[in-house]
Amino acid sequence: MSGVTPRIEPTYEPGGLDVTKRTYAALFGALAVVALPATATAATKTTTAGPPISKAPPGVPPYSDATQFFPSTTTIHVGDSVKWKFAGFHSVYFPKKGGKNAQLAIGDPSKKYNDTDPAGSPFWFNGQIQIIANPLAAFPVGTKTYDGSKVTSSGVHTLTQAGAAMVMSYGCQISA
């Protein structure tokens, strides 16, 4: 038998698959289990800044607002996105990693009030620092992908923009 390569024949069990088919079935089954998480698609979660209602509940003034998110907690994973919907005067702000939340209005020490009323009398607040909109919180800043390396902000959405959506994709590192 020299020069002839022996052929290995599959073994059969009565009523069962041959060894070769079982081996392939086990191999493809294992590959499918490993490949499924890799092919899972990223999720998009929707969070509303402000109450997601079209009409105020009975007894609540029509222009009142709740400064909170609905739902109050959204769990995301790397690659997921959050679709922010705005219901009223709201913003979404993410500080640089280790940074603090930004105030919407800040004092500008380089500007002081110096106004008079129509009769020419000075206002009581003359000499006080002028209050301005904080550029980090009041206006859009950064990109729509947040990874903690820089500030990301939607800017303020007003009642005229209510219902406008902003989709932010997260490339953040999740740690336990």
Backbone as a ProteinNet text record, in pm:
[ID]
protein_1_A
[PRIMARY]
MSGVTPRIEPTYEPGGLDVTKRTYAALFGALAVVALPATATAATKTTTAGPPISKAPPGVPPYSDATQFFPSTTTIHVGDSVKWKFAGFHSVYFPKKGGKNAQLAIGDPSKKYNDTDPAGSPFWFNGQIQIIANPLAAFPVGTKTYDGSKVTSSGVHTLTQAGAAMVMSYGCQISA
[TERTIARY]
80.4	0	84.2	207.6	288.2	244.6	249.9	209.5	60.2	-16.2	-161.2	-198.5	-273.2	-318.3	-445.2	-443.5	-563.8	-678.8	-797.8	-916.6	-985.6	-1018.9	-1087.6	-1237.1	-1303.4	-1447.3	-1518.9	-1626.1	-1703.2	-1767	-1779.1	-1845.6	-1991.2	-2074.6	-2218	-2269.1	-2364.5	-2434.8	-2577.1	-2633.4	-2770.1	-2863.3	-2933.3	-3030.5	-2966	-2837.2	-2771.7	-2697.1	-2634.1	-2553.1	-2415.9	-2350.3	-2214.7	-2124.4	-2005.1	-1912.4	-1879.8	-1860.4	-1825.4	-1936.6	-2059.4	-2170.8	-2185.7	-2166.6	-2174.6	-2063.6	-1945.6	-1832.7	-1862.5	-1912.4	-1946.6	-2060.5	-2158.7	-2270.9	-2221.9	-2133.2	-2079.2	-1994.7	-1914.2	-1829	-1913.2	-2011.9	-2096	-2181.8	-2224.6	-2299.6	-2215	-2090.4	-1999.5	-1970.2	-1948.9	-1923.8	-2043.8	-2163.2	-2283.4	-2295.6	-2265.6	-2273.5	-2171.4	-2052.3	-1947.8	-1979.5	-2034.6	-2058.3	-2181.3	-2278.3	-2400.6	-2375.5	-2298.6	-2275	-2201.6	-2115.2	-2041.5	-2130.4	-2238.5	-2325.8	-2444.6	-2453	-2564	-2551.9	-2664.3	-2661.1	-2670	-2616.5	-2621.8	-2765.4	-2800.6	-2937	-2944.5	-3062.4	-3089.6	-3199.5	-3167.7	-3264.1	-3314.3	-3439.7	-3497	-3518.4	-3467.8	-3486.2	-3540.3	-3639.3	-3699.2	-3652.4	-3604	-3566.5	-3692.4	-3749.6	-3878.4	-3988.5	-4105.3	-4212.7	-4263.5	-4268.7	-4312	-4464.4	-4523.7	-4669.3	-4703.5	-4818.5	-4858.2	-4944.2	-4997.9	-5085.6	-5059.8	-5056.8	-5033.5	-5147.6	-5118.1	-5223.5	-5315.1	-5436.4	-5528.4	-5465.2	-5479.3	-5426.8	-5284.2	-5218.1	-5080.4	-5083.8	-5019	-5018.8	-4963.5	-5019.4	-4978.8	-4832.3	-4769.3	-4629.9	-4533	-4579.5	-4489	-4399.7	-4294	-4198.7	-4136.6	-4089.1	-4016.9	-3875	-3778.4	-3639.6	-3580.6	-3624.4	-3573.1	-3585.5	-3526.1	-3528.6	-3627.7	-3689.9	-3786.4	-3744	-3710.1	-3695.5	-3576.2	-3571.2	-3465	-3330.6	-3331	-3208.4	-3216.4	-3109	-3100.4	-2968.8	-2974.3	-2853.3	-2808.6	-2682.8	-2627.8	-2500.7	-2462.8	-2339.8	-2257.5	-2129.4	-2043.4	-2108.8	-2116.7	-2176.7	-2324.2	-2391.3	-2532.1	-2547.7	-2667.9	-2700.1	-2818.4	-2824.5	-2939.9	-3001.6	-3128.5	-3201.6	-3267.1	-3222.3	-3275.6	-3388.8	-3504.5	-3616.7	-3634.3	-3668.5	-3679.7	-3824.9	-3872.3	-4009.1	-3998.8	-3976.8	-3965.3	-3825.5	-3793.6	-3668.7	-3565	-3487.6	-3393.6	-3266.2	-3166	-3041.4	-2988	-2896	-2826.1	-2678.4	-2612.5	-2473	-2389.7	-2278.3	-2183.6	-2048.9	-1999.2	-1869.9	-1754.6	-1640.3	-1517.7	-1496.6	-1438.4	-1417.8	-1350	-1410.4	-1359.2	-1410.3	-1480.9	-1532.4	-1664.1	-1711.4	-1836.6	-1944.4	-2067.2	-2179.3	-2168.5	-2213.6	-2206.4	-2338.1	-2328.1	-2447.6	-2495.6	-2626	-2683.6	-2648.5	-2651.4	-2619.1	-2500.3	-2411	-2291.7	-2271.7	-2197.8	-2164.4	-2042.7	-2045	-1931.5	-1865.3	-1751.8	-1687.1	-1642.6	-1627.7	-1583.7	-1698.7	-1822	-1938.7	-2015.6	-2045.8	-2124.3	-2244.9	-2354.3	-2474.7	-2452.3	-2497.7	-2490.7	-2605.7	-2727.2	-2846.3	-2927.6	-3011.5	-3104.5	-3244.2	-3340.9	-3480	-3519.6	-3641.9	-3683.3	-3675.3	-3683.6	-3676.4	-3532	-3435.1	-3294.8	-3236.8	-3315.2	-3265.4	-3190.2	-3079.9	-3006.1	-3084.2	-3068.6	-3131.3	-3055.6	-3123.2	-3063.3	-2948.4	-2948.6	-2846.7	-2725.1	-2718.6	-2600.7	-2473.7	-2369	-2241.9	-2228.9	-2339.5	-2335.9	-2287.2	-2228	-2180.7	-2300.9	-2286.5	-2394.4	-2400.8	-2521.8	-2545.4	-2559.1	-2484.2	-2488.8	-2514	-2552.4	-2569.3	-2431.4	-2416	-2290.1	-2274.7	-2171.6	-2155.8	-2143.2	-2093.2	-2079.5	-2213.1	-2309.1	-2436.7	-2549.7	-2546.8	-2659.6	-2655.9	-2538.3	-2522.9	-2462.8	-2489.5	-2430.7	-2278.1	-2217.9	-2072.3	-2030.2	-1919.5	-1865.2	-1938.2	-1919.4	-1980.4	-2094.8	-2159.6	-2269.3	-2221.1	-2090	-2033.6	-1956.9	-1987.9	-1925.4	-1834.8	-1707.5	-1613.7	-1542.7	-1583.3	-1525.1	-1404.5	-1355.2	-1234.6	-1263.3	-1389.7	-1424.4	-1572.6	-1608.2	-1747.2	-1834.5	-1953	-2052.9	-2184.3	-2248.4	-2372.5	-2468.1	-2596.3	-2698.4	-2729.8	-2697.4	-2745.3	-2890	-2942.2	-3078.9	-3179.3	-3275.2	-3389.3	-3506	-3571.2	-3680.5	-3815	-3919.5	-4054.2	-4080.7	-4018.4	-4039.7	-3970.7	-3874.8	-3804.4	-3852.7	-3954.9	-4001.1	-4031.6	-3991.8	-4012.8	-3893.7	-3802	-3681.8	-3598.1	-3535.6	-3457.7	-3310.7	-3227.4	-3083.6	-3038.4	-2970.1	-2921.2	-2773.6	-2735.8	-2595.5	-2549.3	-2437	-2379	-2265.2	-2255.2	-2157.2	-2044.3	-1922.5	-1804.3	-1734.5	-1813.4	-1754	-1709.2	-1616.6	-1568.8	-1654.4	-1711.5	-1795.7	-1708.9	-1711	-1633.7	-1723.2	-1691.6	-1775	-1725.6
-119.3	0	125	111.4	231.9	322.3	454.8	552.5	577.3	503	522	584.1	692.7	757	688.7	638.8	570.3	668.7	627.4	709.7	673.1	777.4	751.9	760.9	654.1	648.4	692.6	770.9	808.5	685.8	691.3	581.4	617.8	520.8	543.3	478.3	545.1	484.9	459.8	352.5	326.5	440.6	496.9	602.9	737.6	751.3	878.1	933.6	1048.4	1110.9	1046.2	1054.3	1002.7	1102.2	1059.4	1139.4	1269	1264.6	1383.2	1487.6	1448.9	1543.8	1599.6	1515.5	1564.6	1664.6	1637.7	1729.3	1865.3	1862.9	1988.6	2060.3	1987.4	2047.9	2114.5	2047.3	2104.9	2228.2	2221	2333.3	2455.2	2437	2548.7	2600.9	2511.9	2555.8	2643.9	2604	2683.5	2817.4	2818.4	2943.7	3037.2	2982.4	3064.9	3129.7	3056.9	3111.5	3224	3206.8	3307.8	3428.3	3404.3	3511.3	3595.3	3541.4	3616.9	3747.5	3750.3	3878.8	3978.2	3929.5	4018.7	4081.3	4015	4068	4144	4152.2	4225.6	4372.7	4435.8	4575	4666.1	4785.1	4884.8	4932.1	4959.2	5002.1	5154.1	5207.4	5350.5	5364.2	5435.3	5457.5	5601.5	5624.1	5758	5811.2	5931.9	6000.4	6140	6182	6313.6	6409.1	6527	6633.1	6717	6703.6	6767	6663.4	6693.2	6594.3	6565.5	6437.3	6401.3	6400.4	6515.9	6527.2	6642	6634.9	6741.5	6847	6813.1	6905.3	6890.7	7004	7000.3	6928.9	6852.4	6785.8	6888.6	6849.4	6942	7005.4	7136.9	7208.3	7256	7217.8	7260.5	7369.2	7483.7	7590.3	7540.3	7586.4	7533.5	7558.2	7662.7	7689.5	7645.5	7561.2	7509.1	7402.6	7367.4	7272.5	7190.7	7074.3	6990.2	6976.5	7018.5	7010.9	6875.5	6775.8	6641.5	6562.3	6443.5	6357.4	6243.1	6200.4	6090.5	5986.2	5862.9	5815.5	5883.9	5876.1	5944.2	5873.3	5745.4	5668.3	5594.1	5601.7	5528.3	5452.6	5322.4	5240.5	5223.7	5257.9	5242.5	5159.7	5108.3	5030.8	5094	5060.7	5113.3	5086	5189.4	5175.9	5211.9	5217.6	5255.3	5404.7	5444.9	5585.4	5621.6	5749.7	5801.4	5908.6	5895.5	5996.9	6088.1	6213.2	6309.4	6385.8	6383.9	6465.4	6576.8	6694.2	6809.9	6853	6865.2	6909.6	7033.4	7146.6	7269.7	7325.4	7406.8	7481.1	7393.5	7318.3	7221.7	7212.2	7152.5	7121.9	6990	6932.2	6812	6847.3	6830.7	6873	6760	6730	6630.4	6698.8	6706.7	6771.5	6684.2	6747	6672.2	6580.2	6463.5	6368.7	6439.8	6428.2	6492.5	6634.8	6687.4	6823.8	6831.6	6953.4	6976.4	7022	7015	7061.4	7212.4	7261.1	7404.1	7472.6	7591.3	7671.1	7733.2	7750.9	7809.3	7957.5	8029.8	8172.7	8197.5	8285	8318.3	8468.6	8517.5	8659.5	8687.6	8800.8	8842.3	8961.2	8940.2	9048.4	9165.6	9143.2	9252.5	9347.8	9308.5	9391.2	9421.7	9549.1	9589.6	9668.7	9654.7	9730.2	9878.1	9962.2	10106.1	10166.6	10144.3	10187.2	10285.3	10358.7	10450.2	10421.3	10454.7	10438.4	10555.8	10556.3	10664.6	10803.8	10811.8	10942.2	10984.4	10897.1	10930.7	10885.7	10817.7	10769.5	10637.8	10618.8	10492.1	10375.9	10260.2	10139.8	10094.1	10022	9974.7	9877.7	9808.9	9707.9	9762.7	9892.3	9950.7	9915.3	9890.8	9852.8	9703.1	9629.5	9484.2	9417.2	9301	9223.1	9181	9193	9150.8	8998.4	8948	8804.1	8772.5	8673.2	8633.1	8483.1	8439.2	8295.6	8230.2	8119.6	8045.4	7977	8012	7951.9	7799.9	7742.7	7596.7	7525.9	7590.5	7524.5	7574	7700.1	7758.8	7733.9	7702.2	7684.9	7547.7	7493	7362.9	7368.5	7266.8	7258.3	7114.6	7098.6	6964.6	6890.8	6761.2	6675.4	6597.5	6516.5	6435.1	6300.1	6281.5	6160.2	6200.9	6137.9	6172.3	6059.9	6092.4	5992.4	6041	6157.6	6209.5	6298.7	6310.4	6389.7	6539.6	6576.1	6718	6736.5	6861.7	6896.7	6870	6818	6800.9	6855.3	6943.9	7005.9	7024	7005	7025.8	7172.7	7254.7	7392.8	7390.5	7505.6	7514.4	7497.6	7412.2	7397.7	7468.3	7553.2	7632.8	7572.1	7635.5	7586.7	7585.3	7676.5	7678.3	7560.7	7499.6	7384.3	7254	7261.6	7141.6	7031.5	6913.9	6800.1	6775.4	6873.6	6853.7	6743.5	6664	6552.3	6569.3	6523.3	6521.7	6380.2	6315.3	6180.3	6188.1	6136.6	6134.2	5989.9	5962.7	5829.7	5828.4	5725.6	5722	5625.2	5673	5589.7	5584	5583.9	5591.1	5452.8	5455.3	5330.7	5300.5	5184.2	5143.3	5069.2	5113.2	5043	5007.1	4897.5	4849.8	4905.1
0	0	0	-35.4	-34.5	-148.7	-122.5	-222.7	-225.1	-148.8	-146.3	-12.4	-17.4	105.2	152.1	277.3	324.1	341	312.4	325.8	455.7	532.2	658.4	632	657.4	636.2	762.8	749.5	868.4	930.8	1061.4	1130.3	1149.7	1151.8	1164.9	1291.1	1351.9	1464.4	1418.5	1463.5	1421	1462.9	1366.1	1392.5	1419.8	1405.2	1435.2	1316.4	1338.5	1234.8	1232.9	1118.5	1117.1	1189.9	1228.2	1306.6	1233.7	1103.9	1027.5	1035	1017.2	1023.7	1164.8	1267	1405.7	1433.8	1380.8	1401.4	1338.5	1213.9	1147.7	1220.4	1264.5	1336.3	1465.1	1538.6	1662.9	1631.9	1526.8	1488.9	1450.4	1363.5	1321.8	1436.7	1524.1	1642.6	1733.3	1754.7	1838.4	1772.6	1640.6	1569.8	1578.1	1568.3	1576.1	1713.1	1818.7	1954.4	1972.2	1918.6	1929.5	1840.3	1722.6	1626.6	1659.1	1728.3	1756	1830.2	1939	2004.3	1913.5	1827.6	1739.8	1633.8	1598	1494.7	1552.3	1685.5	1745.5	1707.8	1677.5	1635.6	1755.9	1740.7	1847	1863.5	1987.1	2017.1	2018.6	1986.8	2001.4	2105.2	2212.7	2321.1	2310.2	2341.6	2335.2	2475.8	2500	2627.4	2597.1	2673.1	2652.9	2761.1	2719.2	2811.8	2833.2	2950.5	2978.1	2966.6	3021.8	3020.6	2879.2	2841.8	2706.6	2693.1	2715	2705.4	2611.8	2549.1	2457.7	2527.1	2642.7	2714.4	2863.9	2934.1	3078.6	3149.2	3255.9	3332.1	3398.8	3436	3501.7	3625.8	3639.6	3754.2	3738.2	3628	3603.8	3496.7	3522.1	3421.2	3288	3176.1	3045.5	3009.9	3065.3	3031.9	3141.5	3231.3	3334.5	3270.8	3340	3284.9	3397.3	3366	3462.1	3409.2	3488.7	3443.1	3479.2	3407.9	3428.7	3299.3	3300	3183	3204.1	3096.3	3099.9	2998	3036.6	3173.2	3240.6	3372.8	3447.3	3434.4	3398.2	3380	3247.3	3169.6	3043.6	3043.4	3030.6	3028.3	2884.4	2858.8	2724.4	2731.7	2618	2605.1	2493.6	2487.3	2382.4	2247.3	2165.7	2033.4	2030	2145.2	2149.1	2122.6	2089	2069.7	2156.8	2192.9	2265.1	2177.5	2151.2	2075.6	2178.2	2182.6	2277.6	2211.6	2273.3	2228.1	2330.3	2282.2	2370	2379.9	2503.8	2531.1	2619.6	2557.6	2634.2	2632.1	2732.5	2742.2	2811.4	2733.8	2791.2	2709.2	2770.3	2700.4	2753.9	2679	2722.2	2720.4	2835.9	2850.6	2909.2	2843.9	2894.1	2914	3039	3062.6	3015.6	3000.2	2974.9	3095.2	3074.8	3184.4	3301.9	3419.4	3539.4	3556.8	3455.4	3460.8	3537	3554.5	3626.1	3529.4	3575.3	3496.5	3476.6	3363.3	3333.3	3367.2	3423.8	3451.1	3321.1	3310.3	3189.7	3176.8	3288.3	3287.4	3380.4	3337.3	3416.9	3417	3513.9	3518.5	3432.3	3363.1	3281.3	3349.3	3420.2	3495.3	3408.6	3277.1	3190.2	3154.7	3188.3	3156.3	3283.8	3304.1	3421	3372.7	3445.9	3411.6	3440.1	3348.5	3364.8	3284.4	3331.3	3259.1	3341.4	3272	3338.8	3288.9	3370.7	3329.1	3239.8	3183.8	3093.4	3157.6	3289.1	3356.4	3381.1	3346.2	3364.7	3497.3	3577.5	3706.9	3687.2	3759.3	3745.8	3808.2	3747	3801.7	3925.3	4014.8	4138.9	4114.5	3998.1	3972.8	3898.8	3877.1	3810.9	3888.4	3813.9	3874.6	3896.5	3884.4	3901.5	3772.5	3786	3670.9	3586.3	3453.9	3364.8	3358.1	3350.4	3337.7	3189.4	3143.8	3003.2	2993.5	2876.2	2851.1	2846	2917.5	2916.9	2780.7	2704.3	2571.7	2573.5	2683.6	2690.5	2705.7	2771.9	2799	2709.6	2671.4	2599.1	2448.7	2396.1	2251.4	2221.5	2102.9	2069.1	2072	2134.4	2147.2	2119.3	2050.2	2027.2	1916.9	1918.2	1816.6	1879.1	1801.1	1853.3	1904.3	1909.6	1968.3	2093.1	2204.7	2331.5	2377.9	2402.4	2454.1	2580.9	2633.1	2755.6	2734.5	2610.7	2585.8	2576.2	2551.6	2541.5	2574	2596.4	2626.4	2504.7	2529.6	2425.1	2478.4	2402.8	2448	2331.1	2358.5	2256.6	2237.9	2339.4	2340.8	2387.1	2419	2470.5	2357.4	2381.7	2291.1	2356.9	2283.3	2339.6	2303.4	2350	2319.9	2169.7	2095.8	1950.9	1883	1951.7	1896.8	1959.9	2044.1	2114	2013.1	2046.6	1958.2	1866.9	1858.2	1776.6	1840.3	1759.5	1812.3	1778.4	1867.1	1845.8	1878.8	1789.1	1815.5	1846.9	1962.5	2001.9	2007.9	1950.3	1949.9	2050.2	2129.4	2236.8	2206.9	2216.8	2203.7	2338	2443.9	2577.1	2625.6	2717.9	2776.8	2897.6	2903	3014.3	3114.5	3239	3341.4	3456.4	3522.2	3632.9	3763.8
[MASK]
++++++++++++++++++++++++++++++++++++++++++++++++++++++++++++++++++++++++++++++++++++++++++++++++++++++++++++++++++++++++++++++++++++++++++++++++++++++++++++++++++++++++++++++++

